[in-house]
Amino acid sequence: MRLKNDMILQINKAAKGDAAGMVEFLNLIGGESDNLLFGANGFQMTAEAEEIFIENLLESDVSALFVGKIEDEIVCVGSIMTSPRERISHQAELSLSVKKKYWGLGIGTYLMEAMISFAKRNGQTEILHLGVKNDNINAINLYKKMGFHEVGRHKNFFKIEGNYYDEILMDLYL
């Protein structure tokens, strides 16, 4: 995919060899904003554990990790996670993150399109859901653009440096 700055973004399912880079990416982006569930160096999984996690997901038809790269640099990561519990296996939770220096280039849109396409093709997922910090306006706008709508809120879900923020719950019905 060609970005607004003419760079080429490639989005693929994560491979075992991406594990160390993904851990490094997640620990970096945790410190770039307060929009994630963890801060700088707060992603506690080791590269070895991430490799095992990726290997297990590669066997799934309904859950996946996606990695977006420009040249060899990881610039975004997304996940779609489906519960094995039969009664809720028709829905999946999405999450995504983009390196701050690449914000505003359309990467989030491309990553969302890849994950939504995966969900539509797998023959099982009917509902995608996610949570977003109430002041993350760019992410909220992206999700609305992709067809998500607000279904509820967790009041004071995030507590960051003594300040509380709601989590907005959003769904997309496929």
N, C-alpha and C positions, 0 to 999 in steps of 0.2 A: 504494500500500500504506500502510495506517495503522500507524504505529509505536506502541510501548508508551507513548510520551509524547504521543500523538495527532497528531504531525506526519505529513505526507504525504510519502512517498518515491516518486519516480518513477525507474524503471530503464529505460534505453534503450540501444541500440547507440550508441557514440560517433559524433558527427558532426564534420566538419571544424572547425566553429566551437567545439568543445570543447577543441581542442588546447592553447591557451595556459593555460586553466584546469586542464587535466590536468597539465601540466608544473609549474605552481605547486603543485597539490595534492600531487604526488609528491615535490617538493622539501621541502614542509612535513612530510609524514608520515614522511619518512626520519629526521627528528629527534625524532619522538614516541615511538619505541620502538627497540629493537635487533632487531626481528623481520624486517626487510627486508634485501636484499642491499646496500643503500647507506644512508648516513646523511643528515643534514640537508644540503640542497642538493647531494646526490650523484647526482641524476638528471640526466645530462648531455645529454639530447636537447633541441634547441631546439624552440620552438613550430612553426617552419616544418617541421622534420623530423618532428615528431609529426603535423602535418597530412597529410603525404605517407604516413606509416605508416597513419593512419586511413583515408585514401582507398583505399589498397591493400586494407585489411581489409574495407572495405565491399563490395568485389567478390567476397569469399570467401563460400562457403556453409558452410564448416567451421571457420573461425577468426573471432574477433570480439573487439572491445573493448566493454565495457559501462561506463556511467557512471550513478551514482545521484545524484540531486539532491533537496535539500529547498529548495523555492522555486527560486532560481537558484544555490545553493551546491552545489558538488561535495562529496559526503560519502563516496563510495566509488567505487572503480574495480576492475574485474575483467577478466581476459582468458582466453580459451580459444584456444590456439594448436595447430594441427595441421600436421604436417610434410608437405611435398609428396612426400616419398619414399614410393613405393608400398608398400614392405614394412612401414612403420610409420605409414601414413596412417589406420589404424583407431584410433589413440590420439591424445589431445590433452592438453596440459599446461595446468593451471589456475593462476591466481594471483589474489589479491584483497587489497584493503586498505581499511580504514575509518578515517576521521578519528577521533582519540582521543576527542574530546568527544562522539562519537556511539556509542561502544562500549556494548554491553549493551542496545541497543534493538531487536535483531533484524535489523539491516541486513545483517550477514554472511549470515544465513539466507536472506533474500530474494534477495541477489545470487547465492548459490550455487544457489538454486532456478532463477533465470533462466538461469544458465549451463548447468546440468544439463539443463534443458528444451530449450535451444538444441541441445545435443549430441545429445539423443535424437531431435529432429526432423530433424537434418541428413542422416540416412540413411547416414552413414559412420562416425561415432565409436562405438566399442565400449568403449573404456577411457579413463577420465579419470585423470590422475595429477598429483601435486603433491608439493612438499617443504616441510617446516615445521621451524623451530628447536625443538629438543627441550624447551625450557622455556616455549614458547608454549602453555600449557595451554588457554586459552580457544579458540584456533584448533584445536587438536587435538580438543577436545570437539565443536566445531562440525563438523569433518570427519567424526568418528565418527557424529555424529547424522545426517549426510547420507548415511551408508552407506559411507564410505571405511574402509579397513583398512590397517594397517601392513604393508608388504612388504619393508622393509629400512631400513638406516641408512648414512649416510656419516659415519664417525667423524671428529670434529674438523673438520667442514666449515666452520663459522664460526669466525673468530678476531676477537674484539671486545675491545679494550683489554687484550690479553694473555691473555684467557680463551677456552677452546675450548668449542664446543657442537656436538652432533651434528645432522645433518639427518635427520629422519624422513621416509621415502618412503612415500606412501600412494596407493592405487589404489581406484577405483570402477569395477566392471564393470557396464555398462548392459544 
